[in-house]
Amino acid sequence: MTGGGPDSGADGIEEGKRLIRLGGDKGLSLAERLTERFHRLTWRTPIHGLRLKGRHPLKLIAVPDDPFLGDARRGNALLEGELSFRGERCGIVDLNLARPDFSRGFSDYFHSFAWLRDLSTVATRAQATPIAEDMMRRWLAAHAETVSEPAWRADLWGRRILFWTAHAPLILSSGDLVYRSLVLNTLARGARHIDRGADKLTPGAPRVAALCGVVAAGLLIPGGDARRGATEAALAKALGISIFEDGGNVSRSPVAQLDIIMLLTMLRETYAARRLEEPVTIGTVLARMVPALLGVCHGDRGLSSWQGGGPVPGETIDAIIAATGVRARPLRQARDWGYQRLAAGSAVLIMDAAPPPVARLVEGGCASTLAFEFSDGPNRLVVNCGGARAALAQLPAALAEGLRTTAAHSTLIVGDSNSTAIHADGTLGRGVGEVELARQESESSSRIEASHDGYARRYGFLHRRQIILSGDGREIRGEDMLLPASKRRKLVATPFAIRFHLGQGVTVSPTADGMAALLRLPGGALWQFRCRGGTLAIEDSLWIDGEGRPQATQQLVVSGESPAGGASVSWALKRAT
């Protein structure tokens, strides 16, 4: 993605500013897929086995702190003998690691050993150690000597190293010296494994996770200091291609943003445990990433729902930001990260004003260009359905995929189709290639005008959206336009719909003229919605909450048919009380 214009600290974006999705609809080439497969096949060769050999560490040099609390419910489930994640449960004694039948999310949770954080949050060391050792022995028996996916996937190994070292007292307190030696030697072998393959991982959270593990292992395993400069340089390079200048990550996922921030913060604790000064790069990147993360948070301080992520609660965000030690204000306009933030009074509006992520950088991306979310204080009024990658495992696959569509976002849809194609393999295809953006600020209002070309190829129209937030935050005025993309093409009448998915607990009452609706928020505040240029209807919708559960909600739908010359729909949201 690329763009021009003034520095990101400026209040306005110059007219004609464009964000372009470079190579965005192309996944891995055939040659790249073959190379990747060949690389995995080499894992089982004697040569790779020799690469993993080295000195057997006898101990860790230090034990870093885990700066974050885990999930108490998952931790209590472990105390009761169950591994639980996003609605999926499995008894520890029933774990079949030879033929696992759990979902990818559950698999990643188990193999990363993130459950150690949950367990240590609710249990004393005496209570947690037997459970942690039992699960560790099970994992070692199945995977210590067999180099295969998913257990030896590089990003999972990176996370596993961070969790093993931070929670070492739970897994290395045994008097069984053979077991202790196997744990430490497996950790060292895992670090050697990913040290050679981290540069083949997708930029973003996967590559950063792997290299954080490599750096941590070098700091905590005796003899690792010799490669410290090389591993730190590799991490700096990974951050350089994973994080935009404005602080957002290349997958454009707020949940991935949170993930990378937590990984880097855990790595900082490794340096602290060694009483070493961390690389300047880590602090610099965190100082850019935190404002970008805050920029996509609502009045309740929780995350808005973009690119498959769910609304992480504000209390969780607060704790994570506090652990980073970074104090910052929300970033209002992120050029490459792509999210624009308007805030006035108690109102916060967040808009996706950039092309979708590049296909090879994300699985489960969403066709959400020009959608917005809006909150009034702690209440979310307009939302996206969200949660395609954060929903409960029991959610039907077809419904989870539906959450990625343009119709699941609060924006305009042409011909009941996605603004960017969604492929069966999880990647995004052709569609939005360019977004033109302009932003203006004044004491009386803030204005964003943006357009995208996602429907130009199929239907011959550009979608242009203008949103104006009043200076007191009590009124939003919007206009959605379909404009002919080319004078040469003969256009036909085309149906469209503009969807406004409503937050949980928002009740809707249509007015007598059928062109407006009263929206009452859970706290009692009343907003009026009115439109012109289309037919207003109230339909059922759903929203994925912070626990990954689908909640029944409603949506306002303004529909119509665009003639060949284009169409325009104006709408407004005004606080009535």
N, C-alpha and C positions, 0 to 999 in steps of 0.2 A: 504494500500500500504506500502511496506517496502523495505528496501535496505541496502546495506553495503557500505564501502568505506571510503575514507578520509574525513576530515572536509570540509564543503561546501565552506570555504574560499579559498581552494586550487585551483590552475589553471588547474590541470589535474584530470581526473577520471581514476582510476586504471582499467586495463583490467579485463573483467569478471564481472564488477559491474552490478548487476541485480536489477530491480524494479519489484515487484511481486504484482499482483492484488489479494488481499486476499478476498475470498467470493464475488468477484466483480460482478458476473452475477446473484446474488440472491437478489431479492427485499424483501419486507416484507413477513414474513412467514404468514400462515393462522392464527396462534395464535396471531401474532402481529397485523394483520389486524382486527381481531375480538376484541382485546383489545382496539384498536384505535376507532373502531366504538362504542363499549360500552361506552368509555369515552365521546364521543360526545353525546350519548343518555342521559347520566346523566345530561347534561346541562339543560334539561327541567324539571328536577325533583325538588321537593320542597327542597331537601337537598342541591342541588347546589345553589338554590336561597338564602338559609340561609347563605351559605358560602360567598356570595357576599355582605351580609349586613354588615354595619359598620357605623362609624361616618360620617355624612354629612359634607364635607369640606365647609367652607364659602368663602375661597379664596385660591389662590396659594401663597406660600411663596415668590417666585421670578419668573421672566420671563426671560428665557435664550434667547440668540441671536440665530438666524439661520445663521450659517457661510457660507451658500451657496446661490448663486443666482438661480432662477428658469428659466424655459423656457419662453421667452418673447412671443412667438407665442401662446402658450397655455394660458398664462396670458391674452393676448389681446382677445382671444376667450371667456374667462370668462367674460370680460368686455362687450362683445357683447351678452352675455346670452347663451353661448354654452360651454359645457365640451368637450374637444378634447384631444385625445391620440392616437398616432400612426395611424393616418388616420381615426379613428373612432370618430364620432361627435354626440352629443345629446344635444338638447336644455334643459336648466335647468328646464324650466317649464314642459318639456315632460318626465322627469326622472320618470320611473315607478319602484319604489323600491319594490313594492309588487310582481311584475312579471318581474324582470330584464331580458333583452334580449341582454345584451352586453357581449363582450368577457371577458375572465379571466383577461387579461392585463388591459383592461379598468376598470373592476370591482376593481382590486387591486389599481389602481390609485385613483379611487373615494373613496373607503373605507379607504385607508390609510391617506387620507386628504393631500397627497403630493401636490395637486393642490393649497393649501394655499401658498406654496412657490412661485409657478408661479404667483398667483394673486398679492402677495405682491411685486413681482419684478417690476411690471408695473403700479401699482395703488397706489394712496395715501390712507392713512387710511380711509379718508372720502369716497372715491370711493369704497374701497374694503369691508368695514364692512357690508353694506347692502347685498352684494352678499354672503359673507361668512356666515352671520347669516341665510339667507334664506336657503342655502344648509345644514347648521347645523340643523335647525329646521326640514327639510325634513328627514335627517338621523335619528334624535332622534325619530321622530314620527314612523318611520318604525322599528327601531332597538334598541332603548334604553331599552325596557322592554323584548324584544324577543331575547334570547340567542341562536343564530344559525349561521351556516356558510353561506356565507363567512364573514359576517360582524364581527363576534366574533372570527374569526380565530386568534390564539394567535400571530402570527407574524404581522398580520395587526394591532392588538391592540397595539403592541409595537411601531410600526411606528406612529400610530395615537396619542399616548400619546406624542411622541416627537414633532409632528407637532402641536397638540393642545396647548401644553405649549409654544413652541417657537413663535407661532402666536396668543397667547391668546388675545392681544388687538383687533384682528379682530373678535373674537367669544365671547368675554366676556365684550364688551363695552355697552351692552344693559342695559337700565334702568328697564327692565322686570326681577324682582327678581326671579320669578318662573322659567323662562328660564335659568337664570344664575345658579340657584341651580341645575337644571336638568343636565346642562352641567358638572358641577363639580362633582356631585354625580355619573353620568355615567362614568366619568373618573376614579373615585375611584373604582367603581364596576369592570370596565375593568381591572384595575391593579390587583385586587384580583383574578379575573378570570384567568389571565395568570400567576400569581404567582404560581398557583397550577398546571398549565399544561405545562409550558415552557420546562420542562425536557423531555416531550414526543415528542417534535418537532425534525425534522431532523437536525443533526449537520450542521453548516454552517450559511449562512445568516438568515434563518428562526429562528433558536434558538437564535442567537445573537440579532436579531431585537426585539424579545419578551423580552429578559432579559434587553436590554437597556431601554425599556419602563418601566419595573418593577423598575429598579434602579432610573430612572428619576422621576417616580411617588413618590417613597419613599422620594426623596430629595425635592420635590416641594409641596407635600400635607402635611398639618400639622399633626404631630404625626407619620410620616413615618420614622423618624430617628432611632426609636427603632429596626427596621429590616434592617438597612443599612448594617451591617456586613454580614448578611445572604444572602442578595440579591447580594452584591458585590462578595461574594464567589461563588454564583451560576453563575454569569457572567464570573468570572475567569475560572470556570470549563468548561463552554460552549466554551470559547475561546480556552482552552486547547485541546478540541477534535475537534474544527473546523478549527484550523490554524496549519499547519505543522511547524516544527522547522525552515524551510527555509523561512517562511513567507507567503507561498501560502495557499489558502483555500482548503478544502477537495473536493469541487465540481469541482476543477480545472478550474473554469470559471473566466476569467479576469473581466467580468462585475460584478460577485458576489464579487470579490476582491474589486472592487471600491465601491460597495454597503456597505460592512462591514466597510471599511475605513470611509465612510461618516457617518455611524451610530455611530461609536465610537467618531468621531469628534463632532457630535451633542451632544453626551452625555457629553463630556468634557465641553461644554458650560454650561451645567446644573450645574456642579460643580463650574464653574467660577461665575455663577449667584448667587450661595450661598456663594461665597468666601471660598470654601472648597478645600482642596487638593485632587486631583483625585487619585484613586488607581494606584500604580506603574505599575500594569499589563496593563492598557490601553496604557500608553506611550510605554511600552516595546513591546507590540504587534504591535502598529502602526509603530514603528521603524523597525520592521521586514517586515511588509506588504508593506510599500511604496517601498523599493528596489525591491521586487518581482513584484509589479505592473509595475514599470518602466522597468523591464526586459522584459516585453512583449509589450513595446511601440516601434514604428518605428521612423525613422528619422524625421517624421512630428510631433512627440511627441504623436500621437494618438495610441489607442489600436489596436493591431492586432486582427483578428477574430478567436476566439476559443470557443468551447463548446456552440455554439448557440448565442454568443454575436456578436454585430456589432462593427465597428471601431469608438469608441467614439473620438470626435475631440481633438486635442492636446490642444486647448485653455481651454476646459473643464477640462482635466486632470491637466493642470498647476494650474488652480484655486483651484481644490480640494486638490492637494498636498500642495499648499501654505497655505491653511486653516489648514492643519495638523501641520504645523510648522516643519515637518521632512525634513531635507536636506540629500539626499543620492544619490549614484550612482546606476544605474541599476544593478540588480543582474544578473550575467552572466550565472550561472548554478544553477538551483534549482532542487534538487534531487527528493523530493516527489511531489512538485508543478509540476515538470516534464517538464519545458520549458528550453531549452538551447538557449543561445544568443551568436551569433558571431558578432563582430563589428570591422570594420577597415575602415579608411578613411571616406567616406560618406555612406558606406554600413552597413546595419543592417540585419542580418538573424536570424529568430526565429523558433525553431524547437520543435515539440511535441515529446519528447523522453521518454514517460512514458505510462503505460497502461491507458485506459480511466477511468473515475471516477466510483466508486462503485455504483451499480444500485440503492441502497436505498438512496443514498446521492444526487441524482440529477434527475430531469425530463428534457427531451430534450437534453441529452448528445449526443456527436458526436463520430463517429468512425474515428478518425483523426490521429491515431498513425503513427509517422514518417513523417507526413506532415510538410511543412515549408512555411514561408512567407519571402519575401525579398524586401527591399526597398533601393533606391539610393537617399540619401538626402530626400527631401520632397515627392518624387514619389514612389509609391508602384509598383513594377515590377511583382512579383509573390505573389499571395494571395490565401486565401481560400474563397469560396463563402460566408460563414458566415451567421449570422443573423437569424438562425432558430427560436430563441426566441426573436428577436428584430425587426423583419420585420413588415411592416404595416399589420393591421388587414385584409385588403382586399386581401392579398396574399393567393392564394388557399392553402388549408390545405395540399394537396398532394405535392405541391411545397415546402412548409415550411418543411415538413418531408424529402423531398429530399435533403434539405440543410444540413441534419445531416449525410448523407451517406459518405462513404469513397470517392466516385467519386466526391463529392463536395469539396474535399480537394486536395492540391497539393502533391500527393503521388502516390504510386503504388497500383493498384487494380488487384486482381487475379479473373478470372472467372466472372467478372462483379458483384462481391459480396462484402459485407462489411467485413472489417477486424474484426469487433465486431458486433454481431447481434443487430438490433434495433427492439424492441418490439412495438406492437401497443399501449401499455399503456404509452409509452414515456420512458421506462427504457431501459438500455443496457443489453444485455444477454451475451452468450458465445462468445469467440473470443480471443482477446489478453489477455493473462494471465501473460505474462512475457516479459519484455524488457531488453535486455543486452546492456550496454552502455559503451563506452570508449571515452575519450576526451583528446586531446593533444594540447598544445599551444607552439608556438615558435615565434621568431621575423619575420620569413618569412611567416607564415601561421597559421591558426587555423583549427583543424580537429575534426570532430565528426563521430564516427562509431557506429551505433545502429542496433539492429535486434529485430523483434517481431515474436511471434508464432501464430498470428491470423489466418493464413491459414493452419497451420500444421494439424489440425484435419480433415478438409474437403478436402484439396488438397495435403497434405504431404510436403508443402514447408514452409521454413522460409523466411521472407523478411529481407534482410540486406541492409541498406543504409549508404553510406559514403559521407560526404560533406566536402570539403576543401575550406576555404575562404582565399585568398591571403592577405598578410600583408598590401597591399595598398587598399584593398577592390574593386579592379577592375576586379577580376576574381573569379568565383566559379567553382570548378570541382566536379562532383558527379558521383556516381556509385550505381545503384540499382541491387541487385542480388536476385535470387530465389535459395535457397539451399535446398536439400533434408533434411527433418527433421529427417528421420529415414532410415537406410539401409534395414530394414526388409520389409518396405512397397513397393509394386509394384506401380510405378507412371506412369501416362499417360501424353501425351502432353496437356498442359493447356494454354489457352489464358491469356494475361495480358495487362495492359495499364498503362502507367505512365503519370499522368496529371499535367500540369503546368498552373493553372488558372492565367490569366494576369490581372493586375490592370486596373482601369478605365482610359481611355484615351491612353492606350498603343496600338500603331498600329503595325501590323505584315506584313512583306513582306518575302515570302519564297524564298530561293535561287534556282538556276537552277537545282542543283543536288538533290533537295528534301530532303536533310539530315540536312539542317540548315535553320535559319530564322533570319531576322533582326528585332529588336524590338526598336521602337522609343518612348521615354517617352514624356509626355506633355511638359517638359521643354527643349526638344531638344536633350537630351543625347541619344546615340545610343548604344545598346547592341546586341551582336551576340550570338545566341543559336545554338549549334551543338551537334548531338548525333551519337552514333554508337551502333548497336546491336538491332535496332528496326526500324519501319517505322514511319516517322514523318508526322503528319497531323495537320491542323489548323481547329478548330471547334468553334462553338458559345458557350458562357458561360454566366453567370450573376454573379453580385456581389451586396450584400446588403450594401448600403452606410450608413453613420452616421445618416441619417433620417429614416432608415428602408425601403428605397425604392429600388426596384430591378433595377440595371443598366446593360444594355447590354454590355458584354465584350467578349473576345475571350480566347481560351485556346490552348496550344500546347499539343498534345497527341502523345506519342511514344508507339506504340503497337507492339506486337509480340506473339509468342507462345513458351512456355518453354518446352523443351524435358524433359524426365524423369530425366536426370542428372542435370537439373537446367538451369538457364540463367543469363546473365549479360548484362546490358545496361549502357554504360558510356555516360555522357553528360557534357556540359560546357556552362557557361554564361560568356561572356567576354565583358568588356566595350570597345567600338570601338572609342568613342570620349570623 
